[in-house]
């Protein structure tokens, strides 16, 4: 009986490989910098070595591993296993990641974009357990999303479903990394919150001392963490920025609630760090903007897997 | 072998019952006014009589019918078969429609809200055939929606999924029937187009003669049909109104494309009447506002079932 799997988490800055049992317990982990600028061949060779190393460190034979799950930045095709030029992995252009890993290790490989894999991990091991319709939204450098219906990732026509961060709210709003304007991501990601905070501080110098102090006196160093910290200390400007963030998030989530009627919306990273300071005004906006029936059905909660999410995302694909 | 089904289409103004074979061919139809103001008991008794009559007119015994499909305004619960106060059916408050029909006819009854049933009909018999992820949007008195994934209606947590018309685009926009502001429905439904047209005519009397002529000279009688007719004749104001409608529809559909990554979006009634006059600028806005990958995957097309949709919606539930 093969009771173990390998999880591979491919990010733009780090690679991580883990061995886990089929209950999702992580036995071992190896973590190295991706050095993405060296291109895909370097990263792939490094990845192969790391997988071998992780299995060895776990005291297992390669034959004890039943499958490899890979969580990677998209876009990618989950059927062919080809990765199509993720923004954070330069040169990974039509890279046949699945088949290369299958050739090397001769076991089945499942690849999935990181937001979808994270959603599945929250469904399997975290806050989404027991729910039929789970929407997971990252809230960090970007706003990604994954939809898990009846225990399966919902992929859509070509593995592009769940791009909830590129819902456009303000077509004349701030420019988004995707090239459009006023996407939810351009309003509520970490960098977007920081940009709004920096602009607000520049406009209201008198009342902006707390935020500035936290950022070491440099407006351009204000980050979303400083906004949360200042808001917790009751700083009026920071509280306003949190309310504004919650308004846009709540508006976007209300639209998603009307469309998807999820049982639960799980919010990651910034929402986890902020807790009810951000979640309560989000819940209030959702109940104001969404239809009564789906609004009554939905729970809005922080994601639960924290630091373990990346590893469990990869593992969730193959257990 | 029971090779026939009954379809029941319950609207606020009319009731229709049909007998169809399992390929979706309608054998017979009875149609009567709902007289909704007389309350649910009157309508239910009428419906029972109509079902009996339709079966008899088709020359069939009641035992030849395998199931009854019911398309009805929501909200309703598809599992318990209880209808919860649809806006167009006053007094239908927690009405156990499914169990009452099952008691009367002693065969299985499936009930579904009309937008979902219509989406399923388009999937089974119309423009959605062969597609795994189908989004159907009505575009008439309101903007409803139904999502069909892998041949099944997607219901969400409590049968409220697919409320695509209540996606909020302009939180300070025109009041919607649902009580919120700036929903897609409040911008692009037939009455919403008419309201925008009437306001535009009041503001630009000089160039508004075509629209006014079509409405018999009365601003308050301008309807969405007049806007389409005037636009077809090249009237500048009407063309602007069509472009504006397409902009909002395209914006809303782009968000849906990013979230659901459908193979096809089928647009009903007004979009069918307008054809490419409206569909082409909608397609243009979708390709500008949606992410490249899901935008490339999606077809945006008119619904195909036309007048037969209501009957086939009910039939599609049980074939």
Boltz contact constraints between the chains, C-beta under 6 A:
constraints:
  - contact:
      token1: [A, 75]
      token2: [B, 293]
      max_distance: 6.0
  - contact:
      token1: [A, 133]
      token2: [B, 156]
      max_distance: 6.0
  - contact:
      token1: [A, 133]
      token2: [B, 157]
      max_distance: 6.0
  - contact:
      token1: [A, 156]
      token2: [B, 133]
      max_distance: 6.0
  - contact:
      token1: [A, 156]
      token2: [B, 261]
      max_distance: 6.0
  - contact:
      token1: [A, 157]
      token2: [B, 133]
      max_distance: 6.0
  - contact:
      token1: [A, 157]
      token2: [B, 261]
      max_distance: 6.0
  - contact:
      token1: [A, 157]
      token2: [B, 263]
      max_distance: 6.0
  - contact:
      token1: [A, 157]
      token2: [B, 297]
      max_distance: 6.0
  - contact:
      token1: [A, 158]
      token2: [B, 297]
      max_distance: 6.0
  - contact:
      token1: [A, 160]
      token2: [B, 261]
      max_distance: 6.0
  - contact:
      token1: [A, 160]
      token2: [B, 293]
      max_distance: 6.0
  - contact:
      token1: [A, 160]
      token2: [B, 294]
      max_distance: 6.0
  - contact:
      token1: [A, 161]
      token2: [B, 260]
      max_distance: 6.0
  - contact:
      token1: [A, 161]
      token2: [B, 261]
      max_distance: 6.0
  - contact:
      token1: [A, 163]
      token2: [B, 258]
      max_distance: 6.0
  - contact:
      token1: [A, 163]
      token2: [B, 291]
      max_distance: 6.0
  - contact:
      token1: [A, 164]
      token2: [B, 259]
      max_distance: 6.0
  - contact:
      token1: [A, 166]
      token2: [B, 258]
      max_distance: 6.0
  - contact:
      token1: [A, 166]
      token2: [B, 291]
      max_distance: 6.0
  - contact:
      token1: [A, 167]
      token2: [B, 255]
      max_distance: 6.0
  - contact:
      token1: [A, 168]
      token2: [B, 289]
      max_distance: 6.0
  - contact:
      token1: [A, 255]
      token2: [B, 167]
      max_distance: 6.0
  - contact:
      token1: [A, 258]
      token2: [B, 163]
      max_distance: 6.0
  - contact:
      token1: [A, 258]
      token2: [B, 166]
      max_distance: 6.0
  - contact:
      token1: [A, 259]
      token2: [B, 164]
      max_distance: 6.0
  - contact:
      token1: [A, 260]
      token2: [B, 161]
      max_distance: 6.0
  - contact:
      token1: [A, 261]
      token2: [B, 156]
      max_distance: 6.0
  - contact:
      token1: [A, 261]
      token2: [B, 157]
      max_distance: 6.0
  - contact:
      token1: [A, 261]
      token2: [B, 160]
      max_distance: 6.0
  - contact:
      token1: [A, 261]
      token2: [B, 161]
      max_distance: 6.0
  - contact:
      token1: [A, 263]
      token2: [B, 157]
      max_distance: 6.0
  - contact:
      token1: [A, 289]
      token2: [B, 168]
      max_distance: 6.0
  - contact:
      token1: [A, 291]
      token2: [B, 163]
      max_distance: 6.0
  - contact:
      token1: [A, 291]
      token2: [B, 166]
      max_distance: 6.0
  - contact:
      token1: [A, 293]
      token2: [B, 75]
      max_distance: 6.0
  - contact:
      token1: [A, 293]
      token2: [B, 160]
      max_distance: 6.0
  - contact:
      token1: [A, 294]
      token2: [B, 160]
      max_distance: 6.0
  - contact:
      token1: [A, 297]
      token2: [B, 157]
      max_distance: 6.0
  - contact:
      token1: [A, 297]
      token2: [B, 158]
      max_distance: 6.0
